[in-house]
Amino acid sequence: MARGLNGSANGAGHWPPSGQEGVVAQTPGSSGSNLPPPVLAALPAVVGVRATVPASRRTAQTLGTEREGHGILLDGEGLVVTISYLVMEADTVTITDIDGRELPAHIVGYDYESGFALVRTEAPMQHRPLRFGDSDTLTLRSEAYVAGLGGAKSTLKIKVAGRREFAGYWEYLLDNAIFTVPAFPMWGGSALIGAEGELLGVGSLLVQEALGPGAPAFPGNMYVPINRLKPIFQELVSTGRLSTPPRPWLGLYTLEHVGHLVVGGIFDGGPADRAGLQRGDILHALNDDVLDDIADFYRKLWGSGPAGTAVKLRMERDGDAFEVTVRTGDRAAYHKFGSD
């Protein structure tokens, strides 16, 4: 199973866990569940996604060569939306429908900024697609449903624990992420569904602090709002990527630790690696602007210009301060796809 970008398995396993069938009541759903009819009608549109990635690809070591998760059928021609890490750099993609039929699929497009990916089956699927809802209607304590492949038995009623900014350590930022509780065990690419059967989000992560900063630790999930996909959807379908200039990318994993921004890892062969940055380096400023937190770092980086822009970083290593200029790159050009 692939490992999610937060270091957790992507949650595409068997539910209930083997050996625990007798102790799980109706969570997620069962044949005796009381799901609203529109939600039940929407569940056949939730599919399984399986991808294989050559061992030579950049993400094979961190995300694995065999990845499994879920996706959501969006049209009558087999277009499926999923979370991008499941199919990133894949050379084969297989979609499994609720009846167990497997269909080969190909990658249609990616958007690194949102985390969405689109794939399409080689033959049309026979199930009704899900329609987009309005994810802005989800507010604190709103109720909804999350679902993976498997119908009612793989569906869980949840509450929204928060709508807030999410900064991922892999140079990723969402302004209005959806945090849900309780935690869904099969989150990768799962569907966040409203009471009327509409698609409101796509599952991205398991998080340990779903209730937010300062609250007691409580596991939950982070969903990417479907409203984030709407303005870019047609362009992704048509061309596979956006025409806007790519953001500058450093190839860093950045963590917050005791008030500092610390390099937690480096993409081999990426811009930061070529510039000589090392794990454990502390980031203080970008182009002489002091960095407050991870989100502030990303905003300053992305505001510096398009991919290829050179940025000056003020750093600290083993107590010694230094500066380094890094020529940023294009994340999409770093990864390999298809027969590359």
SVG drawing of the C-alpha trace seen along z (x, -y; Angstrom):
<svg xmlns="http://www.w3.org/2000/svg" viewBox="-34 -42 63 55">
<polyline fill="none" stroke="black" stroke-width="0.4" points="0.0,0.0 1.2,-3.5 2.2,-5.8 0.4,-9.1 2.2,-12.4 1.8,-12.7 3.7,-9.4 0.5,-7.4 -0.8,-4.6 -3.4,-5.9 -6.2,-4.1 -7.4,-1.9 -7.7,1.3 -10.4,3.7 -13.2,2.5 -13.8,3.7 -10.3,4.7 -9.8,8.4 -10.8,10.1 -12.8,7.2 -16.0,7.7 -17.9,8.6 -17.0,5.5 -17.8,2.9 -21.4,1.8 -22.6,-0.3 -19.6,-2.4 -19.0,-2.8 -22.4,-1.8 -23.9,1.6 -26.8,3.2 -28.9,2.0 -27.7,-1.6 -30.1,-4.5 -28.3,-6.5 -30.5,-9.1 -31.7,-7.8 -29.7,-10.4 -26.5,-9.3 -27.3,-5.6 -28.0,-6.5 -24.6,-8.3 -22.4,-5.5 -22.1,-3.5 -20.2,-6.5 -17.4,-5.9 -14.8,-3.6 -11.5,-2.0 -8.2,-3.3 -5.1,-1.2 -1.9,-2.4 1.5,-0.9 4.6,-3.1 8.0,-2.1 10.7,-1.8 12.8,-4.3 10.2,-7.1 11.0,-9.9 8.0,-9.2 8.5,-5.4 10.6,-5.5 8.3,-7.8 4.8,-6.8 5.5,-3.2 5.2,-1.4 1.8,0.1 -0.9,-2.4 -4.5,-2.0 -7.3,-4.3 -10.6,-5.7 -12.0,-8.1 -15.4,-9.5 -17.1,-9.1 -17.9,-12.5 -19.4,-11.8 -20.8,-9.1 -17.4,-8.6 -15.5,-7.2 -13.9,-10.5 -12.8,-10.0 -11.4,-12.5 -9.0,-11.3 -6.2,-12.6 -3.0,-13.1 -0.6,-11.2 -2.3,-7.9 -1.5,-8.2 1.5,-10.5 4.1,-9.1 2.0,-5.9 2.4,-3.9 -0.8,-1.9 -4.1,-2.8 -7.0,-0.5 -10.5,-1.5 -12.7,0.9 -16.5,0.3 -18.9,1.2 -19.7,4.5 -16.1,5.5 -15.4,4.9 -11.9,3.6 -11.3,1.2 -7.9,-0.1 -7.6,-3.9 -5.2,-6.6 -4.2,-9.8 -6.0,-12.9 -4.5,-15.7 -2.9,-16.9 -3.1,-20.0 -0.3,-20.1 -1.6,-23.3 -4.9,-21.7 -3.9,-18.1 -6.5,-16.8 -5.9,-14.4 -8.3,-13.2 -8.2,-9.8 -10.5,-8.2 -11.4,-4.6 -10.7,-3.2 -14.4,-2.2 -17.5,-4.1 -18.8,-3.1 -22.4,-2.1 -23.0,-4.0 -24.6,-7.4 -21.9,-10.0 -21.8,-12.4 -22.6,-16.1 -20.6,-18.8 -22.0,-20.4 -21.1,-23.6 -18.4,-22.9 -18.7,-26.4 -21.9,-25.3 -19.9,-23.1 -19.2,-24.9 -18.2,-23.9 -20.4,-21.0 -22.0,-20.5 -22.9,-16.8 -22.0,-14.9 -20.9,-11.4 -17.6,-10.0 -17.4,-6.9 -14.9,-4.6 -15.5,-1.8 -18.0,0.7 -21.3,-1.0 -23.1,-1.5 -20.7,0.7 -17.8,-1.6 -19.7,-4.8 -19.4,-6.9 -21.4,-9.8 -19.1,-12.6 -19.1,-16.1 -17.0,-19.0 -14.4,-19.7 -13.1,-22.9 -12.6,-24.9 -9.1,-26.4 -5.8,-26.8 -3.7,-23.7 0.0,-23.9 1.6,-20.6 5.3,-20.2 5.7,-19.2 5.2,-22.8 1.4,-22.6 -1.2,-25.1 -5.0,-25.0 -6.8,-28.2 -10.0,-26.5 -9.5,-22.8 -12.2,-20.7 -11.4,-18.8 -13.8,-15.9 -14.3,-13.6 -14.3,-10.8 -11.4,-9.5 -12.3,-7.5 -10.0,-4.5 -9.9,-4.5 -9.4,-8.2 -7.2,-8.4 -9.4,-9.6 -12.6,-9.0 -15.7,-11.0 -17.2,-13.6 -20.9,-13.5 -23.7,-15.9 -27.1,-14.8 -28.5,-15.4 -25.9,-13.1 -23.6,-15.8 -19.8,-15.7 -18.3,-18.1 -14.7,-17.0 -12.0,-14.4 -10.1,-12.7 -6.4,-13.6 -5.0,-12.9 -5.3,-11.4 -4.6,-14.1 -4.0,-13.8 -5.2,-17.3 -8.5,-17.5 -10.0,-19.9 -7.4,-22.6 -4.5,-24.3 -4.8,-24.5 -7.4,-21.8 -6.8,-18.3 -5.4,-15.9 -8.2,-14.1 -7.8,-12.0 -9.7,-12.9 -9.3,-13.5 -8.5,-16.4 -10.6,-16.8 -9.9,-19.0 -13.0,-21.1 -14.6,-20.4 -15.0,-24.2 -11.2,-24.2 -11.6,-22.0 -14.5,-23.9 -12.6,-26.8 -9.8,-24.6 -11.9,-21.6 -12.5,-22.2 -8.9,-23.2 -7.6,-20.0 -10.0,-17.9 -9.0,-19.6 -5.2,-20.0 -4.1,-18.0 -2.5,-20.9 -3.1,-24.6 -1.9,-27.3 -1.0,-29.6 2.8,-29.8 3.9,-27.1 4.8,-28.2 8.5,-28.2 9.4,-25.0 12.3,-24.3 12.0,-20.5 11.9,-20.8 10.0,-19.1 9.6,-21.9 8.6,-21.3 7.9,-23.7 9.9,-22.8 10.2,-24.9 9.5,-28.1 11.8,-27.4 11.2,-26.3 13.4,-23.2 14.3,-21.3 12.9,-17.9 13.9,-16.3 15.0,-17.1 13.9,-15.8 16.8,-14.1 18.0,-16.1 15.6,-19.0 16.6,-22.7 17.3,-22.6 19.4,-19.5 21.4,-21.0 22.0,-24.1 23.5,-22.1 20.8,-22.4 20.7,-19.7 18.2,-18.0 18.2,-19.9 19.0,-23.3 16.9,-26.2 15.1,-28.7 15.1,-32.3 14.3,-34.5 13.6,-34.5 14.8,-37.5 15.5,-39.2 11.9,-38.8 11.7,-37.0 9.6,-33.9 6.8,-33.5 5.5,-30.0 5.2,-27.4 2.3,-29.1 4.1,-32.5 7.2,-30.8 5.1,-29.3 3.3,-32.6 6.6,-34.5 8.2,-31.8 5.2,-31.7 5.1,-35.5 8.7,-35.7 8.0,-35.0 7.4,-32.0 9.3,-28.7 12.9,-29.3 13.1,-32.5 16.2,-32.6 15.6,-33.2 17.9,-34.0 17.5,-32.0 19.0,-33.0 19.7,-29.8 21.4,-28.3 23.3,-25.1 24.9,-23.9 24.7,-27.4 26.3,-29.1 24.3,-31.5 24.7,-31.5 22.9,-32.6 22.3,-30.6 20.8,-31.4 18.5,-28.7 17.3,-28.6 13.7,-27.4 12.2,-24.7 8.9,-23.5 7.5,-20.6 5.8,-19.1 9.0,-18.9 10.7,-17.1 8.3,-14.1 8.1,-11.5 4.9,-10.3 3.8,-7.6 6.8,-6.4 9.1,-9.2"/>
</svg>
